């Protein structure tokens, strides 16, 4: 999920498990450690346009990173503070690090849990990348716990309850996604190569349903709390030459987007759109893509999102499910 939410989760982990032995610094360290795996975003500073796709949510987001890194950093923190709390420091580093990829796997992006041994991106398509319904309850519990200095047990109990509730929310997102797919497949008799119900902004219930067929994609929106027939938008796939498909950047983009890619002819070249994301008429084809022009120059493209009153109203309706 987003960087702030990862910090909040790390702080909650520190509060629940280690505030009693390490004090309130367990919250501060937990927040920093929880965000640490996302330091791989600095790969975007590379001149290689594929660097962020390749390296973000790579090894620092695998299940092997925390077991290797936590003992070293835990020992170092224990040494610096001259304390006899080595198990607590190692535990804080381990759980704050390991929960980062475990949370990311519930998003549409997914993460490479088995890196460096596999580059497969695991994803449950359960929750949006930014979801206040998950983040705000945890943040409230942390704030309460931060100001309760003498009753650590109470603050730990509050955060523990919030961690359980927010974890249940993640699995609710998985159930909503599965139910949405079942409903679509039963009621929309469309021959498909594959179908997915991606999340939209801030809502696990309002889904962007994408159906891939041999020569086209269908995109529609579906509210699980108020099921109605889906209005489909159809996009034809443009033909792509083998020489283009074998280019390194295009292959990486297909891998990054889990092959949910729409090739679309443009006046000045061929645009490949990531079909997993997008809301509204302006972004039915997604928020970003990769373009190869007629001179075979490849660029990373981001599509503008118009912020209008109607868009804000639509977003409000999406959040509060008035569909």
C-alpha positions in Angstrom: 0.0 0.0 0.0 1.0 3.6 0.2 4.1 4.6 2.2 2.2 6.4 5.0 0.0 3.3 5.6 3.0 1.1 5.8 4.5 3.4 8.4 1.3 3.3 10.4 1.2 -0.5 10.3 4.8 -0.7 11.4 4.0 1.7 14.3 1.0 -0.5 15.3 3.2 -3.6 15.3 5.7 -1.8 17.5 3.0 -0.7 19.9 1.3 -4.0 20.3 4.4 -6.2 20.5 7.3 -4.2 21.9 6.2 -1.0 23.6 6.4 -2.7 27.0 10.1 -3.5 26.7 11.3 -0.7 24.3 9.0 2.1 25.3 7.4 4.6 22.9 10.4 4.4 20.6 9.0 1.1 19.5 6.3 3.1 17.7 8.7 5.5 16.1 11.1 2.7 15.0 8.3 0.6 13.9 7.0 3.4 11.6 10.4 3.9 10.0 11.1 0.2 9.6 7.7 -0.4 8.2 8.4 2.1 5.4 12.0 0.9 4.8 11.3 -1.7 2.1 9.9 1.1 -0.1 13.4 2.7 -0.3 13.6 0.7 -3.5 11.6 3.4 -5.2 14.8 5.3 -5.6 15.4 3.0 -8.6 13.3 5.5 -10.5 16.3 7.8 -10.4 18.0 5.5 -12.9 18.0 6.5 -16.6 16.5 3.1 -17.4 12.7 3.6 -17.8 12.1 0.1 -16.6 14.1 0.4 -13.4 11.2 1.2 -11.1 9.0 -1.6 -12.6 11.9 -4.1 -12.2 13.1 -3.2 -8.7 10.2 -1.7 -6.8 8.6 -4.4 -4.7 11.5 -6.7 -5.4 13.8 -8.3 -2.9 13.0 -5.8 -0.1 9.4 -7.0 -0.4 10.2 -10.7 -0.4 9.6 -13.1 2.5 13.4 -13.6 2.7 14.4 -10.0 3.4 13.1 -9.7 7.0 14.8 -12.9 8.3 18.1 -11.9 6.9 18.0 -8.2 7.8 16.2 -8.2 11.2 18.9 -10.0 13.3 21.6 -7.7 12.0 19.7 -4.4 12.6 18.2 -5.7 15.8 21.6 -6.4 17.3 22.9 -3.0 16.1 20.0 -1.2 17.8 20.4 -3.1 21.0 24.1 -2.3 21.0 23.5 1.4 20.3 21.0 1.7 23.2 23.1 -0.4 25.5 20.0 -2.4 26.5 19.4 -6.1 27.2 16.4 -6.3 24.9 18.0 -8.1 21.9 15.0 -10.4 21.3 12.6 -7.4 21.3 14.8 -5.4 18.9 15.1 -8.3 16.5 11.3 -9.0 16.8 10.5 -5.3 16.1 12.6 -5.3 13.0 11.3 -8.7 11.8 7.6 -8.0 12.2 7.7 -4.4 11.0 9.5 -5.6 7.9 7.6 -8.8 7.1 4.2 -7.1 7.5 5.1 -4.7 4.7 5.0 -7.2 1.8 2.2 -9.2 3.5 0.1 -6.0 3.2 1.2 -5.2 -0.3 0.1 -8.6 -1.5 -3.5 -7.6 -0.9 -3.3 -4.8 -3.5 -3.7 -4.9 -7.2 0.0 -4.3 -7.8 1.0 -7.3 -5.7 4.6 -8.0 -4.8 7.4 -10.4 -5.5 7.2 -12.5 -2.3 9.7 -15.1 -3.5 12.4 -12.7 -4.9 15.2 -13.3 -5.8 14.2 -16.9 -6.6 11.1 -15.9 -8.6 9.8 -12.7 -10.2 6.2 -13.7 -9.9 4.0 -10.9 -8.5 1.5 -12.3 -6.0 -1.7 -10.3 -5.8 -5.1 -10.9 -4.1 -6.7 -7.7 -5.7 -8.4 -7.2 -2.3 -7.9 -3.5 -1.4 -6.9 -0.2 -3.1 -3.3 1.0 -2.9 -4.6 3.9 -0.8 -7.5 2.9 1.5 -8.5 5.2 4.4 -10.9 2.5 5.7 -7.7 0.5 6.5 -5.3 3.3 7.5 -7.4 5.6 9.7 -8.5 3.1 12.4 -4.9 2.0 12.8 -3.7 5.6 13.0 -6.3 6.5 15.6 -5.2 3.5 17.8 -1.6 4.7 17.5 -2.4 8.3 18.5 -4.3 7.1 21.5 -1.5 4.8 22.5 1.1 7.5 22.1 -0.5 9.7 24.7 -1.3 6.9 27.1 2.1 6.7 28.8 1.3 4.9 32.1 -1.3 2.4 30.9 0.7 0.6 28.2 -1.6 -2.5 28.5 -4.6 -0.4 27.4 -2.8 1.1 24.4 -1.5 -2.4 23.4 -5.0 -3.8 23.6 -6.5 -1.0 21.5 -3.9 -1.4 18.8 -4.3 -5.2 18.9 -8.0 -5.0 18.4 -7.5 -2.5 15.5 -4.9 -4.8 13.9 -7.4 -7.7 14.1 -10.2 -5.6 12.6 -8.1 -4.2 9.8 -6.7 -7.7 9.0 -10.2 -8.9 8.8 -11.0 -6.0 6.4 -8.2 -7.3 4.1 -9.8 -10.7 3.9 -13.2 -9.1 3.4 -11.6 -7.5 0.3 -10.6 -11.0 -0.9 -14.1 -12.3 -0.4 -15.6 -9.3 -2.2 -13.3 -9.8 -5.2 -14.2 -13.5 -5.4 -17.9 -12.8 -5.1 -17.7 -10.1 -7.8 -16.0 -12.5 -10.2 -18.6 -15.2 -9.5 -21.4 -12.7 -10.1 -20.0 -11.4 -13.3 -19.3 -14.9 -14.7 -22.8 -16.0 -13.9 -24.7 -13.0 -15.2 -22.5 -11.7 -18.0 -22.3 -14.4 -20.6 -19.2 -13.2 -22.4 -16.6 -15.6 -23.8 -13.4 -14.5 -22.0 -9.8 -15.5 -21.9 -9.7 -14.2 -18.4 -11.7 -11.9 -16.1 -10.6 -9.8 -13.1 -12.4 -7.5 -10.6 -9.9 -4.8 -9.8 -10.3 -2.3 -6.9 -11.1 1.3 -7.6 -10.1 4.4 -5.5 -10.8 4.0 -1.8 -13.4 1.2 -2.1 -13.3 -2.5 -1.9 -16.9 -2.9 -3.0 -16.9 -0.7 -6.2 -14.9 -2.8 -8.7 -13.4 -2.2 -12.1 -14.2 -5.4 -14.0 -11.9 -6.1 -17.0 -12.6 -8.9 -19.4 -10.0 -9.9 -21.9 -11.1 -11.5 -25.1 -9.0 -12.7 -28.1 -9.2 -9.3 -29.9 -10.5 -6.9 -27.4 -10.9 -5.8 -23.8 -14.2 -5.0 -22.0 -14.2 -2.6 -19.1 -17.2 -2.0 -16.7 -17.9 -0.9 -13.1 -19.7 -3.0 -10.6 -20.9 -2.3 -7.0 -21.2 -5.5 -5.0 -23.5 -3.8 -2.5 -25.9 -2.8 -5.2 -25.6 -5.2 -8.1 -26.8 -3.9 -11.5 -26.2 -4.9 -15.1 -22.8 -3.7 -16.2 -22.4 -1.0 -18.8 -19.5 -2.3 -20.9 -16.9 -0.2 -22.8 -15.1 -2.1 -25.5 -11.5 -1.5 -26.7 -10.0 -3.3 -29.7 -6.5 -4.6 -29.5 -4.3 -3.2 -32.2 -1.9 -5.7 -34.0 1.6 -5.8 -32.6 4.6 -7.1 -34.6 6.8 -9.8 -33.2 9.8 -7.4 -33.3 8.0 -5.0 -31.0 6.8 -7.6 -28.6 10.3 -8.9 -28.2 11.7 -5.5 -27.2 13.1 -5.6 -23.6 11.0 -2.7 -22.4 7.7 -4.0 -23.8 8.3 -7.5 -22.3 9.0 -5.9 -18.9 5.8 -3.8 -19.2 3.8 -6.9 -20.0 5.3 -8.7 -17.0 4.7 -5.7 -14.7 1.1 -5.4 -15.8 0.5 -9.1 -15.5 -0.3 -9.0 -19.2 -3.4 -6.8 -18.7 -2.1 -4.7 -21.6 -4.1 -3.0 -24.3 -2.1 -2.2 -27.5 -3.6 0.8 -29.1 -2.6 2.5 -32.4 -1.9 6.2 -32.1 -1.1 8.8 -34.8 2.5 8.9 -33.8 3.1 5.3 -32.6 1.7 2.4 -30.6 0.5 2.9 -27.0 0.4 0.0 -24.5 -2.0 0.7 -21.6 -2.1 -0.9 -18.2 -5.8 -1.9 -17.9 -5.8 -2.8 -14.2 -6.4 0.8 -13.1 -8.7 3.7 -14.0 -12.0 5.3 -13.3 -14.3 7.6 -15.2 -14.6 8.2 -18.9 -11.3 9.9 -19.3 -9.3 7.0 -17.8 -11.2 3.9 -19.0 -7.9 2.7 -20.6 -6.0 3.2 -17.4 -3.7 5.8 -15.8 -0.4 4.9 -17.5 1.3 2.9 -20.2 4.3 2.6 -22.4 4.6 4.1 -25.9 6.8 3.2 -28.8 6.8 5.9 -31.5 7.4 5.5 -35.3 11.2 5.9 -34.7 11.0 3.1 -32.2 11.7 5.4 -29.2 10.1 4.0 -26.1 8.7 6.3 -23.4 6.8 5.9 -20.1 3.4 7.6 -20.4 1.1 8.9 -17.7 -2.4 9.9 -18.6 -3.9 13.1 -17.0 -6.7 12.7 -14.5 -9.2 15.6 -14.6 -10.2 17.0 -11.2 -13.7 18.4 -11.7 -16.7 18.9 -9.4 -18.4 15.9 -11.0 -15.3 13.8 -10.6 -15.1 14.7 -6.8 -18.8 13.9 -6.6 -18.3 10.6 -8.3 -15.4 9.8 -5.9 -17.6 10.8 -2.9 -20.4 8.5 -4.2 -17.9 5.7 -4.7 -16.6 6.0 -1.2 -20.0 6.0 0.4 -21.5 3.5 -2.1 -24.3 5.7 -3.4 -24.5 3.9 -6.7 
